[in-house]
Amino acid sequence: MAFNKDSIAGTMVFTIVLCLVCSFMITGTADVLKERKLTKKRDELMRNVLVAANIEGVTNDNFRDIFKAKVQPMLVNLETGEPVAVDNVLDYDANMAAINPETSSKISKDIAKIKTRANNVRIFKVNDDQGQLQALVLPVYGKGLWSIIYGFIGMEKDLNTVQGIVFYEHGETPGIGDFVNHEEWRMTWHGKQIYNSNGDVALKIVKGGAKPGDLNGVDGVSGATRTGAGVEKLIQFWFGKEGYEPLLEKLKAAGV
């Protein structure tokens, strides 16, 4: 018996086939878009790490090659300093880890106003052409005036002097609080020191500008005092005892 496509059964078969075809197309498209999104996130991450490490000669054409040749990404435990196994460090969701109770810890002195922080963090060892440590790039974030400010800070091999810094995401006031994106201001961080001679976190944002020779002072920006204070607090937190201080001490003891 011939199949009647205009019958109820025919209509149902056609509808089912059409739904299956559409679902396969949507699934395939979603997979492609997901991979493109991951690729974009990886690219942004690589560029930001290289900027924080103050690597010269980076372009849109060569940043992937430079990152692969010079940067060693690692996931480490903040308390022990030990490496943590993960399939792909670049795809590690640091933000999700920071809010998941199973992978994060509450902060006792929350000056950065982030409530919890991940137990494991990504760090990036940047090597020179001889394979020696040139910079250590660390993620930092904390509350500004209106938003959480996310960035990376690069440390010279003494693990104290700032090599570079970049803030890549925030919702601060356009034209005022977004000074954190200005290259001219970011350049003033170069050569500043996080810790003083006593080992205390001493870097500060100075209203009216840091005095010449002030190794711990970074120029503040008029009209953006609250954003500047937020940047100062997030540095104080992340380089304190609940942040990177234990890890940095272990790295120094290991001669990194």
C-alpha angles and dihedrals in degrees: 000000000000118000111248108214091189093059125096090257091049092051091050092049091049091049093049093048091048092050091050093049091048092047091052090049092049092047092050092047092048091052092050093047091047091054091047090051091050091048091051091050091049091049092050090048093051093048093049093049091051091048091050090049089051093232112177127222096032115153137168088260100051109028094100092052092046092048092049092048099044110023129077110191116202138178110220137177110248096218101043101027088223121141116255121214115241132161096236120004093197091059094048108127101226094175093054091046089053094058099036108099090214094056102032143061132221115247118237096198104032102185090148090055096227097123096211137025132203118261090221124046137184117247127181123214109202116200131199125233090278093055094252123134110273100168142351114220119204131183118240133180141163146144120300123179098296107002150019109277115214125198151134128245124201120213126200117239090273085068090227110067117080114242095180145321138214132186110201106173134034143121100226123144111292112243093015117040093028089077084104087078095052113110092212091060094042090054090060088068093065111110095011118131127230097203130043126222090278092057094250123136100257107161110123140172106241119214108225092018137293119280119250110275095021101139093186100043127093121189115260122217122239113247094017101077095133093051090048091049089052091053090050092050094048090052091048091051100044094048093044132088095283091048132039102327096095091045093049091049090053092047091050091049089051091052095244 
